[in-house]
Amino acid sequence: MTEKGLSLFLDKYTILTMKVRFLLTTLAAVALLAGCAPKAAPLKTCIFPGDYPDPSIVRDGRDFYMTHSSFTYFPGLLVWHSTDLLHWEPIARAVEDGDYSIYAPEICKVDGKFYIYYPSSRGENFVVTADRPEGPWSAPVKLDVGGIDPGHVVAEDGRRYLYTNNGFVTPLTADGLAADGPRRKVYNGWTYPAEWETEGMWLESPKLFKRGDWYYLVSAEGGTAGPPTSHMVVVARSKSALGPWEDSPYNPMVHTYSADETWWSKGHGTIFDDADGNWYIVYHAYRNGFYTLGRNTLIESVEWTPDGWPVLAEKDGAKWEQRGLQGDYSALRDFSNPLLWSKWQPGYPGGTLYLATAVDESYEITAEFSVPADGTAGLFLFYNEAANVGLGGGDPHYTLRIRNERNVVSTWKKVEGYDWELVEEGIDVSKYHHNTYNGFFALRPAYLLGGGAELLSFEYKPL
C-alpha cells in the first residue's frame, strides 16, 4: 500500500471508529435512560455457613439487611448488613429478652420505618420497630394474629396484611402494630408429587413481593428437616395481594431431589432485587452430612421466564462443588464481637451458658478461665441439655480445648504450669441434631460461667 493509500485508509478507519464509538455511547445512554444496567454475574453460594435458618431480607436503596430465627438464644434476632450480598456484618440484636422461642421472622420497611414480625413458641406473633436497622429497636408488641412464619405485604389499595402459615392472611392497622380484622384462608399451596419423600405438606414461610402488575407469593412446603429431600420453595402469583393465587408451572423453584446433592432440605425462600434490577433468592439448607451445623443461608440468582415467572438462573443442584463456599466469613468467626454471643434462655445448672454459631465442618475452640473457690466454668459443644460435650475443672485457673473434626470430638485441659492433658477423644456427635433431639437447634460452641468465674480469653479456629 502506498503512503497516500495508507493515509486514506487510516482516515476512513478513524471516521469509522468515531462512528462506532458514537453509536455505542448513544446505546449506553439510551439503556441508562431506560433504567437498564449491566447484568451481574450469577450468584450461587453459601453466604451464612452454620446455623442461620429462615433468612428474611430487605433492601433499602443499595443496602441489604437480613435476620434469622433465633429460637431460645437471647438476645434474639441478630440483624446483619451488606452492600454486596456476599460480605455481611452484624449490627444489632432486635429482641433483648423473652421466655419463648423465636421462629421464622419477617424484616421489612414501610413508610420509612423498619419492622420485624416474628412468631413465638407460645403461638403468638410479635412485632418490633426501629427508625434504623442498627436500632434501637422497640419493645415487642404482641399482635392478635395466630400462626407462624409471618410475611408482610402492602396491597393494591394501600392496606397492610400479614400472611401466616397454611395460607392464612390477617389485615393490619395502618401502623402495622395490630390486627384489623379476622384472618382468612386464601391459599392452599402447590400439590407436589405424592411419591416425593417429605415430612408432609407443611405450607409455611409466606413471603410476598410485587413486580409489575403481579403480586408473588413465595412459600415453603415439605417440612424443614426429616429426609434430605423434604423441603422446597414454591411460587404463586395474583393481580391482588389477597389472591386468587395461580401456582407457577415451574414449581418447585428450589428443591433437593437426592441425598447425593451438596445441600439437603433446601427451602424457605425470599425473592428480592437489587438497585440495578438483578434478582435473587435466599433460602436455607443443611450441608450434606452435617445436620449438626444447622441450616445455612444460601443465595442464588433469579431469572424471569417470558411468561413472567421467577426461576433459578442456573439449574438446581449445579456447580455447588465449585461455588458453594466462596465467601469471606471473617465476620461470622469474629467471636470477640459480643453481638455473636447469646444466652441459653432455658437456663443451665450452676451458671449462665453463652453460645455462638460454628461456621466450619472442622474447628477448634479454646477458652481460658479464672475461677474463684465457689465458682464454676466450662467449655461445651452444646445442642441441648440431653446432647452436648463439655468439660470443666477444679483449679483457680485453667484452659480448656475442644476439637471437632467432622463430627468427631476430642477434649483437652491445661492447668497453669502443666502441659495439655487429653481428657476424651473419638466422641461421635453426628446425631446431635433436630432429627434426633428436636428443637431445630445446632451444635454450638459454648462456655459456662457461674459464681464469679471469668472468661479470660476465647479462640475459635477453623481446621
C-alpha positions as CSV (number, residue, x, y, z in Angstrom):
1,M,0.0,0.0,0.0
2,T,1.4,3.4,-0.9
3,E,1.8,6.2,1.7
4,K,-1.2,8.1,0.2
5,G,-3.3,4.9,0.2
6,L,-2.3,4.2,3.8
7,S,-3.2,7.7,4.8
8,L,-6.6,7.4,3.1
9,F,-7.2,4.0,4.8
10,L,-6.3,5.4,8.2
11,D,-8.6,8.4,7.7
12,K,-11.5,6.1,6.8
13,Y,-10.7,3.9,9.8
14,T,-10.7,6.9,12.1
15,I,-14.0,8.0,10.8
16,L,-15.5,4.5,11.2
17,T,-14.1,4.2,14.8
18,M,-15.6,7.5,15.7
19,K,-19.0,6.4,14.3
20,V,-18.8,3.1,16.3
21,R,-17.9,5.0,19.5
22,F,-20.8,7.4,18.9
23,L,-23.2,4.5,18.4
24,L,-22.0,2.7,21.5
25,T,-22.2,5.9,23.6
26,T,-25.7,6.5,22.3
27,L,-26.8,3.0,23.0
28,A,-25.4,3.2,26.5
29,A,-27.2,6.5,27.1
30,V,-30.5,5.0,25.9
31,A,-30.0,2.0,28.2
32,L,-29.3,4.2,31.1
33,L,-32.3,6.3,30.5
34,A,-34.4,3.2,30.1
35,G,-33.2,2.0,33.6
36,C,-31.1,-0.8,32.2
37,A,-27.9,-1.9,33.9
38,P,-25.2,-4.4,33.2
39,K,-26.3,-7.9,34.3
40,A,-24.5,-9.1,37.3
41,A,-22.6,-12.4,37.3
42,P,-24.8,-15.2,38.6
43,L,-24.6,-15.8,42.3
44,K,-24.8,-19.3,43.7
45,T,-23.1,-19.6,47.0
46,C,-23.5,-20.0,50.8
47,I,-23.4,-16.6,52.5
48,F,-24.0,-17.8,56.0
49,P,-22.5,-21.2,56.8
50,G,-23.6,-22.5,60.1
51,D,-26.9,-22.2,61.9
52,Y,-28.6,-19.3,60.1
53,P,-32.1,-20.6,59.4
54,D,-35.2,-18.9,58.0
55,P,-33.5,-16.0,56.3
56,S,-35.5,-12.8,55.8
57,I,-34.0,-9.9,53.8
58,V,-35.0,-6.4,52.9
59,R,-33.3,-3.9,50.6
60,D,-33.1,-0.2,51.4
61,G,-31.5,1.6,48.4
62,R,-28.2,-0.2,47.9
63,D,-28.1,-1.6,51.5
64,F,-29.4,-5.1,52.4
65,Y,-30.5,-6.2,55.9
66,M,-31.1,-9.8,57.0
67,T,-32.2,-11.6,60.1
68,H,-32.9,-15.2,61.0
69,S,-34.7,-17.4,63.5
70,S,-33.0,-17.2,66.9
71,F,-35.1,-19.7,68.9
72,T,-34.2,-19.8,72.7
73,Y,-31.0,-17.9,72.3
74,F,-31.3,-14.3,73.7
75,P,-30.8,-11.5,72.9
76,G,-32.6,-12.6,69.8
77,L,-33.0,-11.6,66.1
78,L,-29.4,-10.7,65.1
79,V,-29.6,-8.1,62.2
80,W,-26.9,-8.2,59.5
81,H,-25.9,-5.6,56.9
82,S,-24.4,-5.9,53.5
83,T,-23.9,-3.8,50.4
84,D,-22.8,-6.6,48.0
85,L,-24.8,-9.7,49.3
86,L,-21.5,-11.6,50.0
87,H,-19.9,-9.7,52.9
88,W,-22.1,-9.3,56.0
89,E,-21.6,-7.5,59.3
90,P,-23.7,-7.9,62.4
91,I,-25.2,-4.6,63.5
92,A,-27.9,-5.1,66.2
93,R,-29.9,-7.5,68.3
94,A,-33.6,-6.6,67.9
95,V,-35.1,-8.5,70.9
96,E,-33.4,-8.2,74.2
97,D,-35.2,-10.8,76.3
98,G,-38.0,-13.4,76.2
99,D,-39.4,-16.6,77.7
100,Y,-40.2,-18.2,74.4
101,S,-38.5,-19.4,71.2
102,I,-38.4,-17.1,68.2
103,Y,-39.3,-18.7,64.9
104,A,-39.1,-17.5,61.3
105,P,-39.1,-13.7,61.2
106,E,-40.0,-11.1,58.5
107,I,-38.0,-7.9,58.2
108,C,-39.5,-5.2,56.0
109,K,-39.6,-1.4,55.6
110,V,-42.8,0.5,55.4
111,D,-43.2,4.3,55.2
112,G,-39.6,4.9,56.4
113,K,-39.8,2.6,59.4
114,F,-38.3,-0.9,59.8
115,Y,-40.4,-3.7,61.1
116,I,-39.5,-7.3,62.2
117,Y,-42.6,-9.5,62.6
118,Y,-41.9,-12.8,64.3
119,P,-43.8,-15.8,65.8
120,S,-43.1,-17.4,69.2
121,S,-43.3,-20.9,70.5
122,R,-46.3,-19.9,72.5
123,G,-48.4,-19.5,69.3
124,E,-48.3,-15.7,69.3
125,N,-46.9,-13.2,66.8
126,F,-45.0,-10.0,67.8
127,V,-43.5,-7.0,66.0
128,V,-40.6,-4.7,66.8
129,T,-39.8,-1.5,65.0
130,A,-36.9,0.9,64.5
131,D,-36.1,4.0,62.5
132,R,-32.7,2.5,61.6
133,P,-31.8,-1.2,61.4
134,E,-28.9,-0.5,63.8
135,G,-31.6,0.3,66.4
136,P,-32.6,1.0,68.9
137,W,-35.5,-1.5,68.4
138,S,-38.7,-1.1,70.2
139,A,-40.1,-3.4,72.9
140,P,-42.1,-6.3,71.3
141,V,-45.7,-5.6,70.6
142,K,-48.0,-8.6,70.7
143,L,-50.3,-8.9,67.7
144,D,-53.7,-10.6,67.8
145,V,-52.6,-12.9,65.0
146,G,-52.2,-16.7,65.1
147,G,-50.0,-19.0,63.1
148,I,-46.2,-18.9,62.3
149,D,-43.8,-17.5,59.7
150,P,-45.3,-14.1,59.1
151,G,-45.0,-12.4,55.7
152,H,-45.9,-8.7,55.3
153,V,-47.5,-7.1,52.2
154,V,-49.0,-3.8,51.2
155,A,-52.0,-4.4,49.0
156,E,-53.0,-2.5,45.9
157,D,-55.3,-0.3,48.0
158,G,-52.5,0.6,50.4
159,R,-53.7,-1.6,53.2
160,R,-51.3,-3.8,55.1
161,Y,-51.7,-7.5,55.6
162,L,-49.8,-10.3,57.4
163,Y,-49.7,-13.7,55.9
164,T,-49.0,-16.7,58.1
165,N,-48.6,-20.5,57.5
166,N,-51.3,-22.7,55.9
167,G,-52.4,-19.9,53.5
168,F,-54.0,-17.5,56.0
169,V,-53.9,-13.7,55.9
170,T,-54.8,-11.1,58.5
171,P,-55.5,-7.4,57.9
172,L,-53.3,-5.0,59.9
173,T,-53.9,-1.4,61.1
174,A,-52.2,1.4,59.2
175,D,-49.3,1.5,61.6
176,G,-48.8,-2.3,61.3
177,L,-48.9,-2.8,65.1
178,A,-52.3,-4.6,65.5
179,A,-54.7,-6.9,63.7
180,D,-57.5,-5.1,62.0
181,G,-60.0,-7.9,61.4
182,P,-60.2,-11.7,61.3
183,R,-57.8,-13.9,59.4
184,R,-59.0,-15.9,56.5
185,K,-57.6,-18.7,54.2
186,V,-56.7,-17.6,50.7
187,Y,-54.1,-20.1,49.5
188,N,-53.9,-23.9,49.6
189,G,-50.4,-24.4,48.4
190,W,-48.9,-26.3,45.4
191,T,-49.6,-30.0,45.2
192,Y,-46.3,-31.8,44.9
193,P,-46.0,-35.4,43.6
194,A,-47.3,-37.9,46.1
195,E,-44.2,-40.1,45.7
196,W,-41.8,-37.4,46.9
197,E,-40.2,-38.2,50.3
198,T,-41.1,-35.3,52.6
199,E,-42.3,-34.7,56.2
200,G,-45.7,-33.6,54.9
201,M,-47.3,-30.6,53.3
202,W,-46.3,-28.0,56.0
203,L,-47.3,-24.9,54.0
204,E,-45.2,-22.2,55.6
205,S,-42.9,-19.2,55.1
206,P,-45.2,-16.9,53.0
207,K,-43.0,-14.1,51.6
208,L,-44.6,-11.6,49.2
209,F,-43.4,-9.0,46.7
210,K,-44.7,-7.1,43.7
211,R,-43.3,-7.0,40.2
212,G,-45.1,-5.1,37.5
213,D,-48.8,-5.8,37.8
214,W,-48.3,-9.1,39.7
215,Y,-48.0,-10.0,43.4
216,Y,-45.9,-13.1,44.0
217,L,-46.3,-15.4,47.0
218,V,-43.3,-17.5,47.8
219,S,-43.9,-20.4,50.2
220,A,-42.2,-23.4,51.8
221,E,-43.6,-26.9,51.7
222,G,-42.4,-30.4,52.6
223,G,-41.1,-29.8,56.1
224,T,-37.9,-28.2,57.4
225,A,-35.9,-31.3,58.4
226,G,-36.6,-35.0,58.1
227,P,-35.3,-36.7,54.9
228,P,-32.8,-34.7,52.7
229,T,-35.5,-34.3,50.0
230,S,-38.1,-32.9,52.4
231,H,-38.1,-29.1,51.9
232,M,-38.9,-26.9,48.9
233,V,-39.7,-23.4,47.6
234,V,-42.9,-22.9,45.6
235,V,-44.3,-19.8,43.9
236,A,-47.7,-18.4,43.1
237,R,-49.0,-15.1,41.7
238,S,-52.1,-12.9,41.6
239,K,-53.1,-9.5,40.4
240,S,-54.3,-8.9,44.0
241,A,-52.4,-9.3,47.3
242,L,-55.3,-11.4,48.5
243,G,-55.5,-13.8,45.6
244,P,-56.8,-15.8,44.0
245,W,-53.4,-17.4,43.6
246,E,-52.1,-19.2,40.5
247,D,-49.3,-21.7,41.0
248,S,-46.2,-21.5,38.9
249,P,-45.8,-24.1,36.2
250,Y,-42.1,-24.2,37.2
251,N,-42.7,-25.3,40.8
252,P,-40.8,-26.2,42.8
253,M,-38.4,-23.3,42.3
254,V,-35.9,-24.8,44.9
255,H,-35.8,-28.4,46.0
256,T,-33.3,-31.2,46.9
257,Y,-34.0,-34.2,44.7
258,S,-31.4,-36.6,46.0
259,A,-29.4,-37.2,49.2
260,D,-26.3,-37.1,46.9
261,E,-26.6,-33.4,46.4
262,T,-24.4,-30.9,48.3
263,W,-27.3,-29.3,50.2
264,W,-30.2,-31.1,51.9
265,S,-33.7,-29.9,52.7
266,K,-33.5,-26.7,50.7
267,G,-36.4,-24.3,51.3
268,H,-37.9,-21.3,53.0
269,G,-37.0,-18.7,50.3
270,T,-37.3,-15.0,49.9
271,I,-37.1,-13.4,46.4
272,F,-35.8,-9.8,46.1
273,D,-34.0,-7.5,43.7
274,D,-31.0,-5.1,43.9
275,A,-30.8,-1.5,42.9
276,D,-29.6,-2.5,39.4
277,G,-32.6,-4.7,38.6
278,N,-30.9,-8.1,39.3
279,W,-33.0,-10.7,41.1
280,Y,-32.0,-13.2,43.8
281,I,-33.4,-15.7,46.2
282,V,-32.1,-16.5,49.7
283,Y,-33.1,-19.7,51.4
284,H,-31.8,-22.2,54.0
285,A,-30.4,-25.8,53.7
286,Y,-28.5,-28.4,55.7
287,R,-25.0,-29.2,54.4
288,N,-24.8,-32.8,53.2
289,G,-23.8,-34.9,56.3
290,F,-23.8,-32.0,58.7
291,Y,-27.2,-31.6,60.3
292,T,-25.2,-30.7,63.4
293,L,-24.2,-27.3,61.8
294,G,-27.9,-26.4,61.4
295,R,-29.4,-24.7,58.4
296,N,-27.1,-22.5,56.3
297,T,-28.2,-19.4,54.4
298,L,-27.7,-19.8,50.6
299,I,-28.2,-17.3,47.8
300,E,-28.8,-17.8,44.1
301,S,-29.5,-15.5,41.1
302,V,-33.0,-15.5,39.7
303,E,-34.2,-15.1,36.1
304,W,-37.6,-14.3,34.7
305,T,-39.3,-16.5,32.1
306,P,-41.1,-14.9,29.1
307,D,-44.4,-15.7,30.8
308,G,-43.4,-13.8,34.0
309,W,-42.3,-16.5,36.5
310,P,-39.1,-16.5,38.6
311,V,-36.7,-19.4,38.1
312,L,-33.2,-20.1,39.2
313,A,-30.5,-18.6,36.9
314,E,-28.7,-22.0,37.0
315,K,-30.2,-25.4,37.2
316,D,-30.9,-26.5,40.7
317,G,-28.0,-28.5,42.1
318,A,-25.4,-27.4,39.6
319,K,-22.0,-26.1,40.4
320,W,-22.3,-26.2,44.2
321,E,-19.0,-28.0,44.5
322,Q,-17.1,-25.2,42.8
323,R,-19.1,-22.3,44.2
324,G,-20.8,-23.5,47.3
325,L,-18.4,-22.0,49.9
326,Q,-16.6,-19.0,48.4
327,G,-17.5,-16.1,50.7
328,D,-15.5,-14.2,53.3
329,Y,-16.8,-15.4,56.6
330,S,-14.4,-13.5,58.9
331,A,-17.2,-11.5,60.5
332,L,-19.0,-14.8,61.3
333,R,-15.9,-16.1,63.0
334,D,-15.1,-12.9,64.9
335,F,-16.2,-14.2,68.4
336,S,-14.6,-11.1,70.0
337,N,-17.8,-9.3,68.8
338,P,-20.3,-9.5,71.6
339,L,-23.2,-9.5,69.0
340,L,-22.3,-13.0,68.0
341,W,-23.0,-14.4,71.5
342,S,-26.3,-15.1,73.1
343,K,-27.6,-16.9,76.3
344,W,-29.3,-20.2,76.5
345,Q,-32.5,-18.8,77.9
346,P,-33.9,-22.0,79.4
347,G,-31.0,-21.7,81.9
348,Y,-28.3,-24.1,82.8
349,P,-27.3,-25.5,86.3
350,G,-24.6,-23.7,88.0
351,G,-24.3,-20.6,85.9
352,T,-25.1,-18.9,82.6
353,L,-24.4,-20.6,79.3
354,Y,-23.2,-18.4,76.4
355,L,-23.3,-19.7,72.9
356,A,-22.1,-18.7,69.4
357,T,-22.5,-20.3,65.9
358,A,-20.0,-22.6,64.4
359,V,-19.2,-21.9,60.8
360,D,-17.0,-24.8,59.7
361,E,-17.2,-28.6,59.4
362,S,-14.0,-28.9,61.5
363,Y,-12.9,-26.4,64.1
364,E,-11.3,-26.0,67.5
365,I,-12.3,-23.8,70.4
366,T,-10.1,-22.8,73.3
367,A,-11.1,-20.9,76.5
368,E,-9.2,-19.7,79.5
369,F,-10.9,-19.2,82.8
370,S,-10.3,-17.6,86.2
371,V,-12.5,-19.4,88.8
372,P,-13.0,-18.5,92.5
373,A,-13.4,-21.1,95.1
374,D,-17.2,-21.2,94.8
375,G,-17.3,-20.6,91.1
376,T,-17.7,-22.8,88.1
377,A,-16.7,-22.6,84.4
378,G,-16.8,-24.9,81.5
379,L,-16.4,-25.3,77.7
380,F,-19.0,-27.0,75.6
381,L,-20.3,-28.1,72.2
382,F,-24.0,-27.7,73.1
383,Y,-27.1,-28.8,71.3
384,N,-29.4,-29.0,74.3
385,E,-29.3,-30.4,77.8
386,A,-29.5,-34.0,76.5
387,A,-27.0,-33.7,73.7
388,N,-23.7,-31.9,74.5
389,V,-20.0,-32.4,75.1
390,G,-18.4,-30.4,77.9
391,L,-15.6,-30.2,80.4
392,G,-14.7,-28.1,83.4
393,G,-12.1,-28.1,86.1
394,G,-11.4,-27.6,89.9
395,D,-8.5,-25.3,89.8
396,P,-8.5,-21.4,90.1
397,H,-7.0,-21.0,86.7
398,Y,-7.3,-23.4,83.7
399,T,-7.6,-23.6,79.9
400,L,-10.0,-25.9,78.1
401,R,-10.0,-27.0,74.5
402,I,-12.5,-28.9,72.3
403,R,-11.7,-30.0,68.8
404,N,-14.5,-31.0,66.4
405,E,-13.2,-32.8,63.3
406,R,-16.1,-33.5,61.0
407,N,-18.4,-34.6,64.0
408,V,-15.7,-36.5,65.9
409,V,-14.8,-34.6,69.1
410,S,-11.8,-34.6,71.4
411,T,-11.3,-32.5,74.6
412,W,-8.2,-31.2,76.5
413,K,-7.4,-29.5,79.7
414,K,-4.4,-27.4,80.7
415,V,-3.7,-26.3,84.3
416,E,-1.3,-23.4,84.9
417,G,2.3,-24.8,84.9
418,Y,1.5,-28.1,83.2
419,D,1.2,-29.3,79.6
420,W,-2.1,-30.1,77.8
421,E,-3.9,-33.2,79.1
422,L,-6.1,-35.2,76.8
423,V,-9.4,-35.8,78.5
424,E,-11.6,-37.6,75.9
425,E,-11.3,-38.5,72.2
426,G,-13.3,-40.0,69.5
427,I,-16.7,-38.7,70.7
428,D,-19.2,-39.1,67.9
429,V,-21.6,-36.1,67.8
430,S,-23.1,-36.7,64.3
431,K,-26.5,-37.4,65.8
432,Y,-26.7,-34.2,67.9
433,H,-29.3,-32.5,65.7
434,H,-33.0,-31.9,65.2
435,N,-33.9,-35.3,63.7
436,T,-32.7,-36.9,66.9
437,Y,-33.4,-34.4,69.6
438,N,-35.9,-32.0,68.1
439,G,-35.8,-28.2,68.7
440,F,-34.3,-27.0,65.3
441,F,-31.1,-26.0,67.1
442,A,-27.5,-26.7,66.1
443,L,-24.4,-28.0,67.9
444,R,-22.8,-24.7,69.1
445,P,-19.6,-23.6,70.8
446,A,-20.5,-22.5,74.3
447,Y,-19.0,-21.6,77.7
448,L,-20.4,-21.6,81.2
449,L,-19.8,-19.0,83.9
450,G,-21.1,-19.1,87.4
451,G,-20.2,-18.0,90.9
452,G,-18.0,-15.1,89.8
453,A,-15.9,-17.1,87.3
454,E,-14.4,-15.1,84.5
455,L,-13.7,-15.9,80.8
456,L,-10.1,-14.6,80.2
457,S,-10.0,-15.5,76.5
458,F,-11.8,-17.4,73.8
459,E,-10.5,-18.6,70.4
460,Y,-12.3,-20.2,67.5
461,K,-10.0,-21.7,64.9
462,P,-11.2,-23.4,61.7
463,L,-9.3,-26.6,60.9
